[in-house]
Amino acid sequence: MRRRVSSARSRVGRQPRSGSGPAVRLRGWATLLVLLLALGAGPGVRADMGIPLGSGLAGGYRIDLIAYPAPLRVGHGFFSVLVRDPGTGAVRSDLGVVIEVRSADEGAAPGALVFPAEAGKHPGFYSARIPLANAGLGLATIRVMSGSGPSQKAALEVVFDVLPSAQPWREHAGAIAFPFGLLAIFVWHQRRSHGRQAKQGASRVNGHAPPGG
């Protein structure tokens, strides 16, 4: 009887654990990969997912202006423009887009910097990397031109605020926090796996207790 019981226990111990199989490991690594991509995405990608600065109708188009980082600070900003048909909501990716930026503060020089916007990291967006030299109010003019000629021009003006540059440690906060975030994700995944395995082991012991006598 003892041999049969010990043999049954050994067979139970050799059974694969459902909580530690390939499917569970793949789900864990897939979650980790998604978080890595979100944390490590470049500025051009994050620009298309930044903070909305303005939206409106101009020349038969609906124009949305999005910027990154949030809030904008002295340095470089990434401006993305989405142009849609106001009736159907269809995104227009066959147009020319130019972004003009000037200071909106009183007494500032009237000159404007002109930046042609190119295709962004996400389909349908036009993006440009724009230097922001001074803190204060800025004015962005979005000009949209179709291939049929200058008579189809459209322009939207958006006022935005530029804050002073951040302290160096705050500018690099993302790079500093990145390895700690990876470590926290790894620890969470390991503790979750060990907790699941412990519960499954306890349930197996309770379900295969040796008979008395």
Accessible surface in RSA format (square Angstrom, percent):
REM  Atomic radii and reference values for relative SASA: ProtOr
REM  Chains: A
REM  Algorithm: Lee & Richards
REM  Probe-radius: 1.40
REM  Slices: 20
REM RES _ NUM      All-atoms   Total-Side   Main-Chain    Non-polar    All polar
REM                ABS   REL    ABS   REL    ABS   REL    ABS   REL    ABS   REL
RES MET A   1   138.14  71.5 104.36  69.1  33.78  80.4  96.20  81.8  41.94  55.6
RES ARG A   2   215.04  90.3 207.65 105.9   7.39  17.6  80.56 110.1 134.49  81.5
RES ARG A   3   210.63  88.4 206.04 105.0   4.59  10.9  78.42 107.2 132.21  80.1
RES ARG A   4   158.42  66.5 151.69  77.3   6.73  16.0  74.64 102.0  83.78  50.8
RES VAL A   5    34.03  22.4  30.88  28.0   3.15   7.6  33.94  29.5   0.09   0.2
RES SER A   6    64.14  54.2  57.61  76.9   6.53  15.0  45.15  96.1  18.98  26.6
RES SER A   7    46.86  39.6  41.07  54.8   5.79  13.3  27.63  58.8  19.22  26.9
RES ALA A   8    39.64  36.4  38.65  59.7   0.98   2.2  39.31  55.4   0.33   0.9
RES ARG A   9   132.09  55.5 122.60  62.5   9.49  22.6  48.61  66.4  83.48  50.6
RES SER A  10    49.18  41.6  36.78  49.1  12.40  28.6  41.26  87.9   7.93  11.1
RES ARG A  11   131.42  55.2 128.39  65.4   3.03   7.2  52.52  71.8  78.90  47.8
RES VAL A  12    26.88  17.7  24.72  22.4   2.16   5.2  24.72  21.5   2.16   5.9
RES GLY A  13    65.05  80.2   0.00   N/A  65.05  80.2  36.67 100.6  28.38  63.6
RES ARG A  14   171.03  71.8 141.18  72.0  29.85  71.1  79.57 108.7  91.46  55.4
RES GLN A  15    95.00  53.1  84.81  62.0  10.19  24.3  25.99  55.3  69.02  52.3
RES PRO A  16   123.51  90.0 101.84  92.8  21.67  78.8 112.49  92.9  11.02  68.5
RES ARG A  17   116.47  48.9 108.70  55.4   7.77  18.5  16.42  22.4 100.06  60.6
RES SER A  18    89.26  75.4  65.10  86.9  24.16  55.6  58.11 123.7  31.15  43.6
RES GLY A  19     4.59   5.7   0.00   N/A   4.59   5.7   3.14   8.6   1.45   3.3
RES SER A  20    31.78  26.9  24.97  33.3   6.81  15.7  16.45  35.0  15.33  21.5
RES GLY A  21    17.81  22.0   0.00   N/A  17.81  22.0  17.81  48.9   0.00   0.0
RES PRO A  22    93.76  68.3  92.25  84.1   1.51   5.5  93.72  77.4   0.04   0.2
RES ALA A  23    59.39  54.6  53.16  82.0   6.23  14.2  57.13  80.5   2.26   6.0
RES VAL A  24    21.30  14.0  20.28  18.4   1.02   2.5  20.28  17.6   1.02   2.8
RES ARG A  25   123.14  51.7 122.74  62.6   0.39   0.9  53.44  73.0  69.70  42.2
RES LEU A  26   124.45  69.3 121.56  87.0   2.88   7.3 121.78  85.5   2.66   7.2
RES ARG A  27   146.62  61.6 141.33  72.0   5.29  12.6  74.58 101.9  72.04  43.7
RES GLY A  28    13.18  16.3   0.00   N/A  13.18  16.3   9.83  27.0   3.35   7.5
RES TRP A  29   151.50  60.8 147.97  71.6   3.52   8.3 128.23  68.4  23.27  37.8
RES ALA A  30    52.97  48.7  47.59  73.4   5.39  12.3  52.66  74.2   0.32   0.8
RES THR A  31    62.90  44.7  57.82  58.6   5.08  12.1  36.58  49.1  26.32  39.8
RES LEU A  32    30.61  17.0  30.52  21.8   0.09   0.2  30.52  21.4   0.09   0.2
RES LEU A  33   101.33  56.4 100.40  71.8   0.94   2.4 101.19  71.1   0.14   0.4
RES VAL A  34    97.47  64.1  96.24  87.1   1.24   3.0  96.59  83.9   0.88   2.4
RES LEU A  35    70.15  39.1  70.12  50.2   0.03   0.1  70.12  49.2   0.03   0.1
RES LEU A  36    55.24  30.8  51.26  36.7   3.98  10.0  51.44  36.1   3.79  10.2
RES LEU A  37   116.89  65.1 110.95  79.4   5.94  14.9 113.47  79.7   3.42   9.2
RES ALA A  38    67.95  62.5  42.74  66.0  25.21  57.4  53.42  75.2  14.53  38.5
RES LEU A  39    90.95  50.7  69.02  49.4  21.93  55.1  71.52  50.2  19.42  52.3
RES GLY A  40    53.84  66.4   0.00   N/A  53.84  66.4  25.56  70.1  28.28  63.3
RES ALA A  41    21.88  20.1  10.44  16.1  11.43  26.0  19.79  27.9   2.08   5.5
RES GLY A  42    31.86  39.3   0.00   N/A  31.86  39.3  24.85  68.2   7.00  15.7
RES PRO A  43    60.25  43.9  60.25  54.9   0.00   0.0  60.25  49.7   0.00   0.0
RES GLY A  44    20.38  25.1   0.00   N/A  20.38  25.1  14.62  40.1   5.76  12.9
RES VAL A  45    45.65  30.0  45.58  41.3   0.07   0.2  45.58  39.6   0.07   0.2
RES ARG A  46    65.78  27.6  64.63  32.9   1.16   2.8  30.83  42.1  34.95  21.2
RES ALA A  47     0.50   0.5   0.50   0.8   0.00   0.0   0.50   0.7   0.00   0.0
RES ASP A  48     7.55   5.3   0.47   0.5   7.09  16.8   0.47   1.1   7.09   7.1
RES MET A  49   123.23  63.8  89.86  59.5  33.37  79.5  64.36  54.7  58.86  78.0
RES GLY A  50    22.21  27.4   0.00   N/A  22.21  27.4   6.92  19.0  15.29  34.2
RES ILE A  51    72.17  41.1  68.00  50.7   4.18  10.1  71.63  51.6   0.54   1.5
RES PRO A  52   105.20  76.7  88.36  80.5  16.84  61.2  88.38  73.0  16.82 104.5
RES LEU A  53    43.06  24.0  19.07  13.6  23.99  60.3  22.39  15.7  20.67  55.6
RES GLY A  54    21.91  27.0   0.00   N/A  21.91  27.0  19.96  54.8   1.94   4.4
RES SER A  55    65.27  55.2  31.31  41.8  33.97  78.2  28.24  60.1  37.03  51.9
RES GLY A  56    15.10  18.6   0.00   N/A  15.10  18.6  15.10  41.4   0.00   0.0
RES LEU A  57   111.36  62.0  83.15  59.5  28.21  70.9  83.33  58.5  28.03  75.4
RES ALA A  58    11.44  10.5   3.37   5.2   8.06  18.3  11.11  15.6   0.33   0.9
RES GLY A  59    55.01  67.8   0.00   N/A  55.01  67.8  27.76  76.2  27.24  61.0
RES GLY A  60    56.30  69.4   0.00   N/A  56.30  69.4  36.28  99.6  20.02  44.8
RES TYR A  61    16.58   7.7  16.58   9.4   0.00   0.0   8.08   6.1   8.51  10.5
RES ARG A  62    79.08  33.2  79.08  40.3   0.00   0.0  14.21  19.4  64.87  39.3
RES ILE A  63     0.00   0.0   0.00   0.0   0.00   0.0   0.00   0.0   0.00   0.0
RES ASP A  64    23.10  16.2  23.10  23.0   0.00   0.0   9.96  23.4  13.14  13.1
RES LEU A  65     0.42   0.2   0.00   0.0   0.42   1.1   0.00   0.0   0.42   1.1
RES ILE A  66    25.43  14.5  25.43  18.9   0.00   0.0  25.43  18.3   0.00   0.0
RES ALA A  67     0.00   0.0   0.00   0.0   0.00   0.0   0.00   0.0   0.00   0.0
RES TYR A  68    56.93  26.6  56.93  32.4   0.00   0.0  31.67  23.8  25.26  31.1
RES PRO A  69    44.30  32.3  44.30  40.4   0.00   0.0  44.30  36.6   0.00   0.0
RES ALA A  70    60.31  55.5  28.88  44.6  31.43  71.5  29.27  41.2  31.04  82.2
RES PRO A  71    68.38  49.8  63.23  57.6   5.16  18.7  66.37  54.8   2.01  12.5
RES LEU A  72     5.07   2.8   2.36   1.7   2.71   6.8   2.36   1.7   2.71   7.3
RES ARG A  73    61.01  25.6  58.30  29.7   2.71   6.5  18.81  25.7  42.20  25.6
RES VAL A  74    45.44  29.9  35.19  31.9  10.25  24.7  35.19  30.6  10.25  27.8
RES GLY A  75    33.20  40.9   0.00   N/A  33.20  40.9  30.68  84.2   2.52   5.6
RES HIS A  76    81.96  44.8  65.43  45.5  16.53  42.3  41.87  43.2  40.08  46.6
RES GLY A  77     0.29   0.4   0.00   N/A   0.29   0.4   0.29   0.8   0.00   0.0
RES PHE A  78    36.82  18.4  36.82  22.8   0.00   0.0  36.82  22.3   0.00   0.0
RES PHE A  79     0.00   0.0   0.00   0.0   0.00   0.0   0.00   0.0   0.00   0.0
RES SER A  80     0.00   0.0   0.00   0.0   0.00   0.0   0.00   0.0   0.00   0.0
RES VAL A  81     0.00   0.0   0.00   0.0   0.00   0.0   0.00   0.0   0.00   0.0
RES LEU A  82    28.55  15.9  28.55  20.4   0.00   0.0  28.55  20.0   0.00   0.0
RES VAL A  83     0.00   0.0   0.00   0.0   0.00   0.0   0.00   0.0   0.00   0.0
RES ARG A  84    68.23  28.6  68.23  34.8   0.00   0.0   6.34   8.7  61.89  37.5
RES ASP A  85    44.97  31.5  44.41  44.2   0.56   1.3   3.93   9.3  41.04  40.9
RES PRO A  86    68.29  49.8  36.04  32.9  32.25 117.2  39.32  32.5  28.98 180.1
RES GLY A  87    70.88  87.4   0.00   N/A  70.88  87.4  36.81 101.0  34.07  76.3
RES THR A  88   114.43  81.4  76.04  77.1  38.39  91.5  80.47 108.1  33.96  51.3
RES GLY A  89    39.35  48.5   0.00   N/A  39.35  48.5  24.24  66.5  15.11  33.8
RES ALA A  90    54.25  49.9  43.56  67.2  10.69  24.3  54.24  76.4   0.00   0.0
RES VAL A  91    72.25  47.5  47.80  43.3  24.44  58.9  47.80  41.5  24.44  66.3
RES ARG A  92    68.10  28.6  67.16  34.2   0.94   2.2  18.58  25.4  49.52  30.0
RES SER A  93    84.00  71.0  57.75  77.1  26.25  60.5  21.90  46.6  62.10  87.0
RES ASP A  94   100.73  70.6  70.01  69.7  30.73  72.7  50.45 118.7  50.28  50.1
RES LEU A  95    19.14  10.7   1.71   1.2  17.43  43.8   5.13   3.6  14.02  37.7
RES GLY A  96    31.89  39.3   0.00   N/A  31.89  39.3  28.78  79.0   3.11   7.0
RES VAL A  97     5.70   3.8   0.00   0.0   5.70  13.7   0.00   0.0   5.70  15.5
RES VAL A  98    28.90  19.0  28.90  26.2   0.00   0.0  28.90  25.1   0.00   0.0
RES ILE A  99     0.00   0.0   0.00   0.0   0.00   0.0   0.00   0.0   0.00   0.0
RES GLU A 100    24.51  14.1  24.51  18.5   0.00   0.0   1.12   2.2  23.39  19.1
RES VAL A 101    13.33   8.8  11.64  10.5   1.70   4.1  11.64  10.1   1.70   4.6
RES ARG A 102    66.29  27.8  58.44  29.8   7.85  18.7  26.84  36.7  39.44  23.9
RES SER A 103    50.29  42.5  31.02  41.4  19.27  44.4  28.91  61.6  21.38  30.0
RES ALA A 104    41.57  38.2  12.05  18.6  29.52  67.2  20.16  28.4  21.41  56.7
RES ASP A 105    58.48  41.0  48.20  48.0  10.27  24.3  23.29  54.8  35.19  35.1
RES GLU A 106   179.66 103.1 145.64 110.2  34.02  81.0  66.53 128.7 113.13  92.4
RES GLY A 107    89.78 110.7   0.00   N/A  89.78 110.7  43.88 120.4  45.90 102.8
RES ALA A 108    42.20  38.8  14.25  22.0  27.95  63.6  24.11  34.0  18.09  47.9
RES ALA A 109    79.58  73.2  60.59  93.5  18.99  43.2  66.92  94.2  12.66  33.5
RES PRO A 110   123.47  90.0 103.91  94.7  19.56  71.1 113.17  93.4  10.30  64.0
RES GLY A 111    56.12  69.2   0.00   N/A  56.12  69.2  42.93 117.8  13.19  29.5
RES ALA A 112    36.04  33.1   8.22  12.7  27.82  63.3   8.66  12.2  27.38  72.5
RES LEU A 113    99.37  55.3  97.62  69.8   1.75   4.4  99.37  69.8   0.00   0.0
RES VAL A 114    87.23  57.4  62.43  56.5  24.80  59.7  62.43  54.2  24.80  67.3
RES PHE A 115    38.98  19.5  38.98  24.1   0.00   0.0  38.98  23.6   0.00   0.0
RES PRO A 116    94.73  69.0  87.35  79.6   7.37  26.8  87.35  72.1   7.37  45.8
RES ALA A 117    12.19  11.2   0.00   0.0  12.19  27.7   0.00   0.0  12.19  32.3
RES GLU A 118   129.39  74.3 124.02  93.8   5.36  12.8  44.77  86.6  84.62  69.1
RES ALA A 119    93.95  86.4  65.13 100.5  28.82  65.6  65.81  92.7  28.14  74.5
RES GLY A 120    19.58  24.1   0.00   N/A  19.58  24.1   3.42   9.4  16.16  36.2
RES LYS A 121   142.67  69.6 110.25  67.6  32.42  77.2  57.14  51.4  85.53  91.1
RES HIS A 122    57.94  31.7  57.85  40.2   0.09   0.2  39.72  40.9  18.22  21.2
RES PRO A 123   130.80  95.3 103.93  94.7  26.87  97.7 115.23  95.1  15.57  96.8
RES GLY A 124    13.59  16.8   0.00   N/A  13.59  16.8   4.85  13.3   8.74  19.6
RES PHE A 125    32.18  16.1  28.84  17.9   3.34   8.7  28.84  17.5   3.34   9.6
RES TYR A 126    16.25   7.6  16.25   9.2   0.00   0.0  16.25  12.2   0.00   0.0
RES SER A 127    24.34  20.6  18.08  24.1   6.26  14.4  18.22  38.8   6.12   8.6
RES ALA A 128    12.47  11.5   2.66   4.1   9.81  22.3  12.19  17.2   0.28   0.7
RES ARG A 129   137.40  57.7 118.15  60.2  19.25  45.8  40.67  55.6  96.72  58.6
RES ILE A 130     0.00   0.0   0.00   0.0   0.00   0.0   0.00   0.0   0.00   0.0
RES PRO A 131    53.53  39.0  49.00  44.7   4.53  16.5  49.00  40.5   4.53  28.1
RES LEU A 132     9.84   5.5   5.51   3.9   4.33  10.9   8.58   6.0   1.26   3.4
RES ALA A 133    83.60  76.9  54.79  84.6  28.81  65.5  63.29  89.1  20.31  53.8
RES ASN A 134   119.47  82.4 104.53 101.0  14.94  36.0  29.64  71.3  89.84  86.8
RES ALA A 135    48.69  44.8  25.40  39.2  23.30  53.0  25.64  36.1  23.06  61.1
RES GLY A 136    22.99  28.4   0.00   N/A  22.99  28.4  21.91  60.1   1.09   2.4
RES LEU A 137    84.18  46.9  79.80  57.1   4.39  11.0  80.07  56.2   4.11  11.1
RES GLY A 138     5.22   6.4   0.00   N/A   5.22   6.4   5.22  14.3   0.00   0.0
RES LEU A 139    30.55  17.0  30.55  21.9   0.00   0.0  30.55  21.5   0.00   0.0
RES ALA A 140     0.00   0.0   0.00   0.0   0.00   0.0   0.00   0.0   0.00   0.0
RES THR A 141     1.92   1.4   1.92   1.9   0.00   0.0   1.57   2.1   0.36   0.5
RES ILE A 142     0.00   0.0   0.00   0.0   0.00   0.0   0.00   0.0   0.00   0.0
RES ARG A 143    89.19  37.4  89.19  45.5   0.00   0.0  20.85  28.5  68.34  41.4
RES VAL A 144     0.00   0.0   0.00   0.0   0.00   0.0   0.00   0.0   0.00   0.0
RES MET A 145    57.32  29.7  54.75  36.2   2.56   6.1  30.33  25.8  26.99  35.8
RES SER A 146    22.06  18.6  12.13  16.2   9.93  22.9  12.70  27.0   9.36  13.1
RES GLY A 147    85.54 105.5   0.00   N/A  85.54 105.5  45.37 124.5  40.16  90.0
RES SER A 148    90.06  76.1  47.81  63.8  42.25  97.3  56.14 119.5  33.92  47.5
RES GLY A 149    22.30  27.5   0.00   N/A  22.30  27.5  21.84  59.9   0.46   1.0
RES PRO A 150   102.47  74.7  90.99  82.9  11.49  41.8  94.26  77.8   8.21  51.0
RES SER A 151   100.68  85.1  61.73  82.4  38.95  89.7  57.35 122.1  43.33  60.7
RES GLN A 152    86.29  48.3  81.80  59.8   4.49  10.7   8.86  18.9  77.43  58.7
RES LYS A 153   115.86  56.5  96.51  59.2  19.35  46.1  42.47  38.2  73.39  78.2
RES ALA A 154     5.82   5.3   0.00   0.0   5.82  13.2   5.39   7.6   0.42   1.1
RES ALA A 155    47.24  43.4  24.08  37.2  23.16  52.7  24.16  34.0  23.08  61.1
RES LEU A 156    25.18  14.0  23.60  16.9   1.58   4.0  25.18  17.7   0.00   0.0
RES GLU A 157   112.62  64.7  87.67  66.3  24.95  59.4  24.75  47.9  87.87  71.7
RES VAL A 158    10.85   7.1   7.31   6.6   3.54   8.5  10.85   9.4   0.00   0.0
RES VAL A 159    88.13  58.0  65.95  59.7  22.18  53.4  65.95  57.3  22.18  60.1
RES PHE A 160     8.37   4.2   1.53   0.9   6.84  17.8   8.37   5.1   0.00   0.0
RES ASP A 161    77.92  54.6  66.51  66.2  11.41  27.0  28.38  66.8  49.54  49.4
RES VAL A 162     7.40   4.9   5.21   4.7   2.19   5.3   5.21   4.5   2.19   5.9
RES LEU A 163    58.69  32.7  58.69  42.0   0.00   0.0  58.69  41.2   0.00   0.0
RES PRO A 164    85.91  62.6  84.89  77.4   1.02   3.7  85.91  70.9   0.00   0.0
RES SER A 165    62.69  53.0  45.63  60.9  17.06  39.3  11.46  24.4  51.23  71.8
RES ALA A 166    19.02  17.5   6.99  10.8  12.03  27.4  11.71  16.5   7.31  19.4
RES GLN A 167   110.08  61.6 107.70  78.7   2.39   5.7  27.10  57.7  82.98  62.9
RES PRO A 168    92.88  67.7  91.96  83.8   0.91   3.3  92.82  76.6   0.06   0.4
RES TRP A 169   167.05  67.0 160.03  77.5   7.02  16.5 151.01  80.5  16.03  26.0
RES ARG A 170   129.17  54.2 113.74  58.0  15.44  36.8  13.68  18.7 115.49  70.0
RES GLU A 171   103.08  59.2  66.69  50.5  36.39  86.6  28.97  56.0  74.11  60.5
RES HIS A 172   108.20  59.1 105.67  73.4   2.54   6.5  69.01  71.1  39.19  45.6
RES ALA A 173    42.78  39.3  38.79  59.9   3.99   9.1  41.94  59.1   0.84   2.2
RES GLY A 174    56.78  70.0   0.00   N/A  56.78  70.0  43.48 119.3  13.30  29.8
RES ALA A 175    75.02  69.0  51.23  79.1  23.79  54.1  59.58  83.9  15.44  40.9
RES ILE A 176    95.68  54.4  88.69  66.1   6.99  16.8  95.09  68.5   0.58   1.6
RES ALA A 177    56.90  52.3  52.11  80.4   4.79  10.9  54.05  76.1   2.85   7.6
RES PHE A 178    65.11  32.6  61.84  38.3   3.27   8.5  65.10  39.5   0.01   0.0
RES PRO A 179    73.38  53.5  67.13  61.2   6.25  22.7  68.49  56.6   4.89  30.4
RES PHE A 180   138.58  69.3 133.51  82.7   5.07  13.2 134.58  81.6   4.00  11.4
RES GLY A 181    23.93  29.5   0.00   N/A  23.93  29.5  22.93  62.9   1.00   2.2
RES LEU A 182    54.08  30.1  51.30  36.7   2.78   7.0  51.62  36.3   2.46   6.6
RES LEU A 183   108.43  60.4 104.06  74.4   4.37  11.0 107.92  75.8   0.51   1.4
RES ALA A 184    61.47  56.5  50.58  78.1  10.89  24.8  57.10  80.4   4.38  11.6
RES ILE A 185    28.03  15.9  25.72  19.2   2.30   5.6  28.00  20.2   0.03   0.1
RES PHE A 186   108.29  54.2 106.80  66.2   1.49   3.9 108.29  65.7   0.00   0.0
RES VAL A 187    67.82  44.6  66.46  60.2   1.36   3.3  67.82  58.9   0.00   0.0
RES TRP A 188   130.57  52.4 125.29  60.6   5.28  12.4 106.11  56.6  24.46  39.7
RES HIS A 189    38.80  21.2  38.80  27.0   0.00   0.0  30.66  31.6   8.14   9.5
RES GLN A 190    60.71  33.9  60.71  44.4   0.00   0.0  15.93  33.9  44.78  34.0
RES ARG A 191   179.98  75.6 169.44  86.4  10.54  25.1  49.11  67.1 130.87  79.3
RES ARG A 192   126.03  52.9 113.23  57.7  12.80  30.5  32.06  43.8  93.97  57.0
RES SER A 193    21.14  17.9  21.09  28.2   0.05   0.1  14.01  29.8   7.13  10.0
RES HIS A 194   111.31  60.8 106.91  74.3   4.40  11.3  80.66  83.1  30.65  35.7
RES GLY A 195    32.18  39.7   0.00   N/A  32.18  39.7  31.00  85.1   1.18   2.6
RES ARG A 196    58.09  24.4  52.52  26.8   5.57  13.3  29.68  40.6  28.41  17.2
RES GLN A 197    41.39  23.1  38.41  28.1   2.98   7.1   4.90  10.4  36.49  27.7
RES ALA A 198    68.47  63.0  49.98  77.1  18.48  42.0  62.07  87.4   6.40  17.0
RES LYS A 199   160.35  78.2 150.51  92.3   9.84  23.4  98.60  88.8  61.75  65.8
RES GLN A 200    36.52  20.4  34.94  25.5   1.58   3.8  23.16  49.3  13.36  10.1
RES GLY A 201    24.70  30.5   0.00   N/A  24.70  30.5  24.32  66.7   0.38   0.9
RES ALA A 202    55.84  51.3  46.25  71.4   9.59  21.8  53.38  75.2   2.46   6.5
RES SER A 203    68.74  58.1  53.80  71.8  14.94  34.4  47.58 101.3  21.16  29.7
RES ARG A 204    54.55  22.9  50.97  26.0   3.59   8.5  29.33  40.1  25.23  15.3
RES VAL A 205   107.58  70.8 101.14  91.6   6.44  15.5 107.10  93.1   0.48   1.3
RES ASN A 206   118.26  81.6  93.08  90.0  25.17  60.6  29.65  71.3  88.61  85.6
RES GLY A 207    60.44  74.5   0.00   N/A  60.44  74.5  31.08  85.3  29.36  65.8
RES HIS A 208   101.76  55.6  82.42  57.3  19.33  49.5  67.41  69.5  34.34  40.0
RES ALA A 209    71.34  65.6  47.90  73.9  23.44  53.3  49.57  69.8  21.77  57.7
RES PRO A 210    64.46  47.0  46.23  42.1  18.22  66.2  48.97  40.4  15.49  96.3
RES PRO A 211    97.61  71.1  71.66  65.3  25.95  94.3  82.28  67.9  15.33  95.3
RES GLY A 212    81.10 100.0   0.00   N/A  81.10 100.0  42.89 117.7  38.21  85.6
RES GLY A 213   126.26 155.7   0.00   N/A 126.26 155.7  65.75 180.4  60.51 135.5
END  Absolute sums over single chains surface
CHAIN  1 A    13699.6      10637.5       3062.0       8745.7       4953.9
END  Absolute sums over all chains
TOTAL         13699.6      10637.5       3062.0       8745.7       4953.9
